[in-house]
Amino acid sequence: MSLNTLVTNEIKNSAGTEEEFQRLTTSPSVFARVGEVPYLPHRLSVSHQESGSGITKRRRSVIRFDKTVGGGVDITKTARLSAYVVLDRQIGQEITDTAAKDVLANLMSLLATTGAGTTVLFDCTGTGASNLISQGS
């Protein structure tokens, strides 16, 4: 991500409300949520790692969110949540961006609730998100 501030509908919460993030560091690439409570950090990190060579060369790209929230049982404690997606792509062999976009779209549609047509909602009640949150199968 080359931007220093992520705004204008680039990141939303489950209610569909925009959340803005400001870059803290470039190597590694870490962003902090604008207006976060200092003792409750909400971070976005982006990293890439390449391995192999020739036609077996791969790139592993990770986008990760970490959020600290107030404890629900003991309000003097905090709890940390993490969610991330990994795209592991063979870049030494001819793989189109379309194929990569297709597998990411598969993942996104499984997590989000899809409305009419191709409208994606952010409520995370899709089959995949429900299984992740409620430990289903």
C-alpha positions in Angstrom: 0.0 0.0 0.0 1.6 3.2 -1.1 -0.9 5.6 0.6 -0.1 7.2 3.9 -3.7 7.7 4.9 -6.5 5.2 4.1 -9.8 7.1 3.9 -12.8 7.5 1.7 -14.4 4.1 2.1 -11.2 2.1 1.9 -11.8 0.4 5.3 -15.2 -0.1 6.9 -16.4 -1.8 10.1 -19.2 -4.4 10.3 -21.8 -1.6 10.4 -20.5 -0.3 7.1 -19.0 2.8 8.7 -15.7 4.1 7.4 -12.7 3.8 9.6 -9.6 5.9 8.7 -6.0 4.6 9.2 -2.8 6.6 9.2 0.6 5.1 8.3 3.0 4.7 11.3 5.9 2.9 9.6 6.9 1.9 6.1 9.1 -1.1 6.8 7.2 -3.0 8.0 4.1 -1.2 6.7 1.9 -0.5 9.7 -1.1 1.8 10.0 -3.0 3.0 13.2 -6.7 3.8 13.3 -7.2 7.5 13.4 -8.7 8.5 16.8 -8.0 5.2 18.5 -7.8 5.2 22.3 -4.0 5.0 23.2 -4.3 1.9 25.4 -6.6 0.2 22.8 -4.5 0.0 19.6 -6.2 -0.9 16.3 -3.6 -1.7 13.7 -3.3 -2.7 10.1 -0.1 -4.3 8.8 0.9 -5.3 5.3 3.8 -7.5 4.5 5.2 -9.4 1.5 7.8 -12.2 1.4 9.3 -13.9 -1.7 10.8 -17.4 -1.8 12.2 -19.8 -4.3 13.5 -19.0 -7.8 12.7 -19.5 -11.4 9.2 -20.9 -12.1 8.8 -22.0 -8.5 9.2 -18.5 -7.2 6.4 -17.5 -4.8 5.2 -14.3 -3.1 3.3 -14.5 0.2 1.4 -11.3 0.9 -0.4 -10.7 4.2 -2.9 -8.0 5.3 -3.6 -8.2 9.0 -5.8 -6.3 11.5 -5.1 -6.4 15.2 -7.5 -4.7 17.6 -7.4 -4.4 21.4 -10.7 -4.1 23.2 -11.8 -3.7 26.8 -12.4 -6.9 28.6 -16.0 -8.2 28.7 -15.6 -10.2 31.8 -12.9 -8.3 33.7 -13.1 -4.6 32.7 -9.6 -4.0 34.1 -8.2 -6.3 31.4 -8.1 -6.1 27.7 -8.5 -8.6 24.9 -6.8 -8.7 21.5 -8.3 -9.9 18.3 -6.6 -10.6 15.0 -7.8 -11.2 11.5 -5.7 -11.6 8.4 -5.7 -12.8 4.8 -2.8 -14.4 3.0 -2.4 -14.6 -0.7 0.3 -17.1 -1.6 1.0 -16.7 -5.3 3.4 -18.5 -7.6 5.0 -15.5 -9.4 7.6 -17.5 -11.3 5.0 -19.1 -13.4 2.5 -17.3 -15.6 -0.6 -16.7 -13.3 -2.8 -13.9 -14.3 -4.1 -11.2 -11.9 -7.6 -12.4 -12.8 -6.9 -15.8 -11.2 -5.7 -14.1 -8.0 -8.7 -11.8 -8.0 -11.0 -14.8 -8.4 -9.7 -16.6 -5.3 -9.8 -13.4 -3.3 -13.4 -12.8 -4.4 -14.2 -16.4 -3.4 -12.9 -15.6 0.1 -14.6 -12.2 0.4 -18.0 -13.5 -0.7 -17.8 -16.4 1.8 -17.1 -14.0 4.6 -19.5 -11.1 3.8 -23.2 -11.3 3.4 -24.0 -10.8 -0.3 -27.1 -8.8 -1.0 -28.9 -8.5 -4.3 -26.7 -9.1 -7.4 -23.1 -8.3 -6.6 -23.7 -6.0 -3.6 -21.4 -6.9 -0.7 -22.5 -6.0 2.8 -20.0 -5.7 5.7 -22.1 -7.4 8.5 -19.9 -10.5 8.4 -22.9 -12.9 8.6 -21.8 -14.8 5.6 -21.3 -18.6 6.0 -17.5 -18.3 6.3 -17.6 -15.5 8.9 -20.3 -17.2 10.9 -18.2 -20.3 11.0 -15.0 -18.4 12.1 -16.8 -16.5 14.8 -19.0 -19.3 16.1 -16.7 -22.2 15.5 -19.0 -23.9 13.1 -18.0 -26.2 10.2 
